[in-house]
Amino acid sequence: MSGHSHSHDHAPTTVEEARGHRRRLAVAFGITTTVLLVEVVGAIWTGSLALLVDAAHMLTDAGGLLLALVASVLTMRAPTARRTWGFRRAEVLAALGQAAVLLAVGVYVIVEAVQRLLDPPEIPSTELLVFGVIGLVANIASIAVLLSARSDNLNLRAAFLEVVNDALGSVAVIVAAVVIATTGWGGADAVAALFVGALIIPRTVRLLREALDVLLESTPRGLDLDAVRDHLLGVELVRGVHDLHASQIATGLPVLTAHVVVDDECFHDGHVPRILDALQECVAGHFDVNIEHSTFQLEPPSHAEHEAGVHA
């Protein structure tokens, strides 16, 4: 006998919240694309690696924000018989794509900056400063747009992370311009580029790991399955728990399944519904990760004799 949690809301994000997310992403995408074009012109004009790197970063961010925007639309599509969770995982795929591209850009930046450091070119500091300030102002505007929704899901977290990195990159460009203007050392441009690369890689690896955890159906962070098993075994009339699995469909949507062994008499004396309610309440309210979508298969002890592929 199987049971499902009482909550069948597979989309914790409301339509109004989703529309708000899309508006924020659209505004951020518009700002990022505009600054990208400005920085490309600036990089060609000044010959600055830092500005070129920041423009390349902005290009990946513009693509990432576009992916995020598309994903925010797909995640609200209704489930179907073929896609029972709808497109909720689209946000994870978008975050994975953004992280992979940013990681490649970060590696390229470091290699190119080291080469430039060995042979610094002449960079016009005034023009570099102007383009750096333009980029910083625009990035601050994007941060303000995304700030309140940055923790709602992986998609928005990735988008927010990108514009924050862009802002830090613009700060690095401004500092490089000031150093070049005051000391005449063109290597400051390459140092700024290295700084941008160092910003990109660690945060990108973390985002990549989080997205892969979801795709590999790892146990949600903060959920101890041993503790879950102990709680389930503590439910009255439960004799055993096996095939216990927990994963995450998308941000804020953890799921859990388990086979629960109860005495034969429970299937005849009316105890099964009460046991099922207790199991669902256990996983929905006792842990840091509340699991509102749980599925339990209740079975008698004799069922294990002819059940294939039983796991711990």
N, C-alpha and C positions, 0 to 999 in steps of 0.2 A: 504494500500500500504506500502510495506516495502522497506527499503534502507540499503545498506551496504557501509562502507567506501571504498574509492578508493584503499586503500592499502590492499592487500590480502596476504601479506607476513607474515605468521604465525610463522616464525622462524627467528627472528632478528639476531640470531647468524649465521654467514656464515660457510660454510663447512671448510674453512681454519682455522677459529677461533676455531671451534669444534675440529679439529685435534690437534691444539695447546693445547687446554684444556686437551685432552686425553693424549698427550705426558707428560704434566706437572704432571697430576695425576699418570701416570704410573711410572715416575721417583720417585715421592714422595712415592708411594706405595712400590717400591723396597727398598728405603732407610729405610722406617718405618719398613718393615718386617725384614730387616737385623738387625736393632737396637733392635727390639723386641726379637729376638733370643739371642742377646748378653746380654740384660738385664735380660732375664729369667735365663741364666747361672749365671749372677752376683747376682741375688736375691737368688738363691739356694746356691751359694758359701758363700755370706756374711750374709744371714739371715735377710737382711734389708727390713723392711716394705715399706719404701719410694721407694726403688728400685722395689719391688714387685708391688706396686701400680702403679708406672710409667710404668712397664711392662704390667700390666693389661690395663692401659690407652692406651699404644701403641697397644695392641691387638685389642681394640675396634676401634682405629684409623685406623689400617691396614684393618679391616673389613669395616670401613666407607669409606676409600679411594677406596677399591675394589667396594663397592656399587656405589660410585661416578663415578668410571671409567665405570662401566656397564651402569649407568644412562646417562652418556655423550654420549654413543653410541646409546642408545634407543631414546634420545631426537631428534636425527637427522633422525630418520625413517620418511618416508613420510606419510602424513595423508591418511586414507582409508575411505571407506563408513561407516565402523563400528567404527573406531576411527578417528573422523574428526579433532582432534587436534594432531593426531599421539601419540607419547609418551612424549610430552613436560612436562607433570606433573611428569614424572619419577624422575626428579631432586628433586621435593618437597618430594616425598615418601622416597627417599634416605636420604634426610636431616632429615626427621621425624624419620626414623629408627636409624640414628646415634645419634640424640638428646636423644631418649628414652634410648638407651643403655648407653650412657655417664651419664645420670642422675642416672641410677641404680648403675653404678660404683662409682659415686661421693658419694652417700648415703652410700654404703658399706665401702668406704675409711674412712669416718668420724667415723662410728661405730667402725671399727677395730682399728683405730688410737687412739681413746679414751681408749680402752682396753689396748693397748700397752703402753700408757702413764702412766697408773697406775702401770705397771710392766715392765719397760724398759729392753730389752735383751742386751747382749753385741754384738756390731757390729764392725767389722774390718774397721777402717776408711780409710786406704790406698786403699784397694780394692774398697770400696764404692766410693771414689773420682775418681778412674780410670774409673769406669763404668759410673759415672755421667758425666765426661768430654766427653767420647765417645758418650753418648746420646745427649749432648748439641751440639757437632759439627755436628752430623748427622741431628739434628732438624733444625739447622741454614741452612744447605744445602737444606732441604725441604722447608723452608720458602722462600729462595731465588728463588726456582723453581716456587712456587705458587704466589709469591708476586704481579706480574704485572697483574694477572688475578683474583685476590681474590674477586673483586666486580662484576664480570660478571654475576653471578647467585648464587642462594642459595646453590647449590651443591658445587661450588668452595669456597664459603664463609665458608661453614661447614668444608670442608677439610682444609682450611687455619687456621680456628679457632682451629682445633684439633692439628695441628703441632705447633702452637704458644703455646697452653697449654702444649704440650709435652716439648717444650723448657723451659718453666717456671718450669715445674716439674723437669727437669734435673738440673736447677739452684738450686732448693730446695734441691735436693740430694747432690749437691756439697757443699752447705752451711752446710748441716747436717754433712757431712763427716769432714769438717773443724772444726765444733763445737765439734764433738766427739774426734777428734785428739787433740784439744787444751784443752778441759775441762774434757773429759772422761765421759760426760753425755750422756748415750744412748737414753734418751728421745728425743734428737734432731731429731732422725730418725722418731719418731711418729709425732713430730711437723711438719716436712717436709711433711709427708703423709697428715696431716690435711690441710696444705697449698695447696697441689695439689687438694684435695677434694673441698676446697673453691674456687679454680679456675674453676673447672669443672662445678659446679652447676649453678651459676648465668648466665653464658654465654649460657649454654645448655638450660636453661629455656627460654631465649630470642629467641634462634633459634627454639625451640619447638613451641613457641607462633607464630612466623612468618610462620612456615610451616602449623600450624593448621589454621591460618587466610586464607591461600590460599585454603586449603581443605574444609573449612567451607564457602568458597565463600564470605568472608567479603569484604567490600568496601576497595579498595587498600589504603594503608596509604598515606596520603598527598592529598587525593581527597575528597573534601567537596561536597556531593551530593546536599545539599541545594543551594550552589553556582552554581553548574551545572544546577539545575532546573531554577534558576533565569536567567542564561545566555540563556538557551533554550527559556524561555518565552520572552526574549528580542528580539528574532529573528522575523523579520517582518512577519506578517500574522499568527503567532502562537497564538492560543487561550487558550491552556491548555497542561499540561504534566502530565501523570500518568504512573504507572507501570515502574518507573525509577529504574534500577538495574545496579550495577557495581561490577565486581569481577575480579579475576586475575587467568588466566590459569596456568601461570608459571612466573618466573622472567622476567620482561620486557614485559609481554604480558597481559595488562589489557584489558577488554572488557566492553562495555556498551550497554544496550538496553533500549528503552523507547517507549511509545505510545504518539504520538503528535497529538493534535487536531487542525485542520485548518478549515476554512470556506468551505462550500460546493462548492462555486464558484472556489476554487483553483484547483479542480479536472477537471475543464472544460476550464479554461482560460490559462493553461500552466504554472501556478505558482509552481506546485509541484516539478519539478526538481530543481528549484532555491532554494526553501525552504530546500530541502534535502541537497543540497550542503552547504547551510549556517549552518545547524545543524551539519553536519560532521566537517566543519571547526571550529565550536565553540568548540567542545570537543577535537579536535586534537591540538589546539594551544593556548588555553586561560588558561590552568591550569598547575600546577607543574607536574601532571601526564598526559602525552599526550596519548590520546586514539586513536590509529589508526584503531582499529577494533570496529566499532559501528554499531548498527542495529536499525533503527527507523521505527515504524509502523505509517504511516500518516493516519488519520481517520477523518471523518466529525463529528460534534457534535452529530448527531443522532445515531452514532454507539454505544455510551455508554448505550443506552436503552436496547440493546440486547447482551451486552458483559458481560460474566460471570467472576467473580473473579477479578474485577477491584481493583487495589491497589493504594495507594497514590504515 
